[in-house]
């Protein structure tokens, strides 16, 4: 009797189990189909160009394997100057962007005046202006015959300082392009800090400096790393502004790579330059991921 009583339950469980397995297979297949377009996009837009660049950078004009392209990249005086110029511009621009963006985010987080409200509404605007239009705006504003130069003629006969085709022009463009995005990330992080935590720290006698370094900055450090990663990658990979308002020599690596490819037809050297830029961005991404994993542990 006990065996006869158990057999129906076992028989009813089998269809349920098979139905559950079929649903799991359908869900897995649906998830796989949803992932395939993103995977193919990643494969053909990122992986394939990287592999092709590495292959071309290690191929000589005779089609044989060679390190000459990388030797030229690190031994030619002009290319070495381009590398140092790019790294210097990247570090200086990133530091200034992060400092200004953080100060702006702190001001917007803890200020309730009308000025803060207006800034909060307006600082997004540069993010929606195409880089070409913004660069030509910089040319019209800061050029030798631009608006500022014309205004300054009413007060002095001294020539207007050189901004375009100079380091200062690229630094100004990097600030314009990157401060709004970095400030947006940092503002989002600061807005997530509860007011109760800050008020509790004030109640036990903590000063503003202590609150900033022991509460505000540690809680927003992750977002600071995210902003730093995106700013460094954006600056080192910039092309439009350096091409239009950058100096002829030294040049940022993006412009130097374009000239090697389209002017001198040196595909191998241009590919080596691209691989070097990708290696720098990968190194920055590695430190970011490493810090994130340490914090999660």
KAKARA-V158371 format. One line per field, one symbol per residue. ss: DSSP state (H for helix, E for strand, L for the rest). phi: phi as a letter, one per 30 degrees, with the letter a starting at -180 (. if undefined). psi: psi as a letter, one per 30 degrees, with the letter a starting at -180 (. if undefined). Layout:
ss=???
phi=???
psi=???
This chain:
ss=LHHHHHHHHHHHHHHHHHHHHHHHHHHHHHHHHHHHHHHHHHHHHHHHHHHHHHHHHLELLLLLELLHHHHHHHHLHHHHHHHHHHHHHHHHHHHHHHHHHHHHHHHHHHLLLHHHHHHHHHLLHHHHLLHHHHHHHHHHHHLLLLHHHHHHLLLLLLLLLLLLLLHHHHHHHHHHHHHHHHHHHHHHHHHLLLHHHHHHHHHLLLLHHHHHHHHHHHHLHHHHHHHHHHHHHHHHLLLHHHHHHLLLLLLLHHHHHHHHHHLLLLHHHHHHHHHHHHHHHHHHHHHHHHHHHHHHL
phi=.ddddddddddddddddddddddddddddddddddeedddddddcbdddddddddddccdddicdacddddddccdeddddddddddddddddddddddddddddddddccbdddddddddcddeedccedddddddddddcddcdddddddddcacdddddcdhbeddddddddddcdedddddddddddddddddddddddcjddddddddcbddddcdeddddddddddddddcdbedddcbdddadcddddddddddccchcddddddddddddddddddddddddddddddd
psi=eeeeffeeeeefeeeeeeeeeeeeeeeeeeeeefeeeeeeeeeffeeeeeeeeeeefgkafgglklgeeeeeegfkeeeeeeeeeeeeeeeeeeeeeeeeeeeeeeefegkgleeeeeefffffeffgkkeeeeefeeefeglfgaeeeeefffflfkkkkjelhleeeeeeeeeeffeeeeeeeeeeeeffjkfeeeeeeefggkleeeeeffeeeefgeeeeeeeeeeeeeeefgkeeeeeegllekllleeeeeeeeefefhieeeeeeeeeeeeeeeeeeeeeeeeeeeeee.
